[in-house]
Amino acid sequence: MTRDFDEEFDKIMSGTDAGTELTGQSADLESEIPYEIPPADLQIEEVRPAEDGKRSVGLVLTELLHYEVLQKIVELEKLPGRALGTETGAVLWVPVSLEGDEEDEFAALLGDARPVADELARVAQRIAEVIGRNVIVAQSWLRVDDEDDEVSVAGQIVAWRVTKAGTVEPLHGGLVVSSMAEDVEDLLVGRTDPLTHNNYEPSQSAWPTLQAIKQAWFNRGKKD
């Protein structure tokens, strides 16, 4: 049976039968993704510790409103990461290793065209393919200040649009960050993580804002 992601996404966004779908009580018994809420004792991904005072954070930003749906897709596809609810939709926090990462003046010269980690790119492309919509993938390079143990951004923040057709396009990292909701920015720059983030529970009143973000970030002037 072919999944109709457009119909399911529209139901979630409009609130139609959202409650029953998320508790696994939908009348559509043939749905391949069970929409039950994850159990309270679900083990979540541990935050990757800083490596020599450095750490990298990867995020995949989606148009999905409910993070439980994204988390179920992640589990079914056996992808790394943890789905989180934010003010602008579901995002996937992906642990990124700095092993083999060349954070030097040559990488910096790439500017916004600097690629994200291979594992992060693969996850973003798979998510875009499965949900049938464009996603934004962003990565930051962080450094821990030994004096006060505060996290500060080192190097760059880059962002790419990944289309459902599999193409990628660099975005201006600064513009993407400036238009992010505060809770998304906090995740990207390391102020919060899956262990400290408070998942946002959206209401129908959030729909106009999400629509505006969808047009601005994911699809504006782009053809798949």
N, C-alpha and C positions, 0 to 999 in steps of 0.2 A: 504493500500500500504506500502510495506517495504522500509524504507529509505536506500539508498546506500550511507553511510557516506564516504566510501573509494573513490567513484567517485566524490562526492562533495568536499571532502578534497583535492583530487588531482587537481581538477579544481581551487580551491582557491590558492593552493600552486604554480601551474604553471601559474596562471594569466589568464587562459582560461575563457572567459566570466565572469571574476570576477566583472567587473564594472556593468554589467547588473544584475548579481545575487544580488549584494549588494544594488542595487536600486529597487529591487523587480520586475525587468523587464525580468527575465529569461524566456526562452521558456518553461521550465519545470513548467507548471502551477499547477502540482499536488504536488509540494514540500510542506511539512508540516511546514517548517520554512521560514517565509517571510524574505528576506534578505535586507529589507530597512534599510537605515541609521537612527538611533534614532533621533527624533526631537531635535532641539537645546534647547528647553525649558524643556527637560526631567529632572525630579527631580532625583537627585542622592543621594545615601545613605550618611547620615551625618557621619562624623568621630566620632567614640566613644571616649568620653573624658577620660582622665586619671582618674583612680579610686585610690584615696589615693596616687597620684603620680606615679601610675603604669598603664600600658596599654599593651595589647597583640595584635599582628598582625598575621592574618592567610592569607596565599596565596595558591591558587591552580594553578599550572603551567601546561599549556596544550601545545599540538603540533599545535593547531589552529593558523593560521597566522593572521587572522583578528579578532580583538576584538569585532566587531559588531556581528559576528556570535555567539560568546560565550555569549554575552549579551542577544541575542534573545533566546538562549537555557535557560539561567537563568530565563528569564521572563516567558517563556512557562512552565518551570518546577516549577515556584514559589519558587526559591531558594534565600536565602539571599546573598548579596554581589554585587559587581560592577566589570564588566569586563573592563580591561585596556589593552592598547597596549604597548608592550615592545619590545626591540631589539631582544628578543629571542622567541617571540610569545605572544599569548594572555594569560593573567593571570586573576584570579578572586580574588579580595580583599574581604575578608570575615571579618565582625566585630565579635570579640570574647570577650565574657564576662569573667572577672576574678572571678566572683562569684563562690565560691566553689572550686576554684583552689588551690591546695596545693603546693605552691612554697616554698619548704623547702629542708632540706638536704636529705630527703628520695626520693623526686622526682629527685633531682640532681643525686643521686646514680644510677638512671636508665640510665643515659647517653643518647646515641642515641636511646635507646629503649623507652624513655619517650613518652607516647602517646600524640597526639594533642587533642585539645578540641573535645568533642563529636559532636558538631554541625558542626565543620570544617571537621571532618572525614566523616560525613554523606554527606555533600555537595560534597567532593572529590569523594566519591564512586559513587554518582549519576552522576556526570559529566563524569567519566570514563565509566560508563554503557551507557550513552546516546550517547557519541561520538564514543564509541567502541575502545578507545585507552587508554593506560596507562597515568596516570597523576602523578605529584609530588606535595605533600602537605607539606607545611612548616609552622612552627609557631615560633614566637619569643616572649620573655617576656621583656618588655621595662620599663624603669624607667625615670622619668623626674627629671633632676638636678635642684633643687630649686634655686641655685645660679645664673645660667645663662640661665635657661629655655631651655637647650639643652637636646635632647633625647639620652640616652645611653642604651646599651643592658645590661640587668640584667639577671643573670641565664644562660639560654641556648637558642640555636636555634636548633630545631630538624627538620628533613625532612624524609618523608616516600614515597616510591613508592607505588601507588595504581593501581593495574592492572584492565583491563576491565573485568576480571573474578571475581573480588571482593576480591582478596588476597592483603595483605599489607606486606611490607618489610621495615625495618628501613634502612636509608642511613646515611652516615657520614655527620652530619650537617655542619661541617667546610669545607669539600670538596665541598659540594653543593654550599655553599655561595661563596667560592673562585672561582668557575666556573660560577657564575652568572654574567649577564650583570649588569652594574652599576645601571641602572634604576630599575632593579628588587631588587637588594640589598637595594637601597634607600627606596623602599616600605617596605621591610621586617624589616628594622631596624628603621623605623619611620621617616626618613628624609623627605619623601614625603607621600602623601595619595591621595585618589581619588579627593580631592579638589585642590591639587597642582600638581599632576602628569601630564606631557605632553604626551599624547598618541602618540606612535610611529606608523608611517605609513610606512609599509614595502614595498619594491620594489622586483622585481624578482631577483635582485642581491643578496638578503639576503638568497635565497634558499640554497646554499651550506652550509652556517653557520648553518642554522636551521636543515639541515640534519645531520650535525655532532653532534649537541646537542641532536637530537632525538636518535641517536645511543648511545651516552654517558650516557644520563640521563634516558631515558624512557624504552629502550628495551635491552640494552646491556647484552647479555648472559642470558636473562630471558625468561622463557616459561610461557605463560598464561594458 
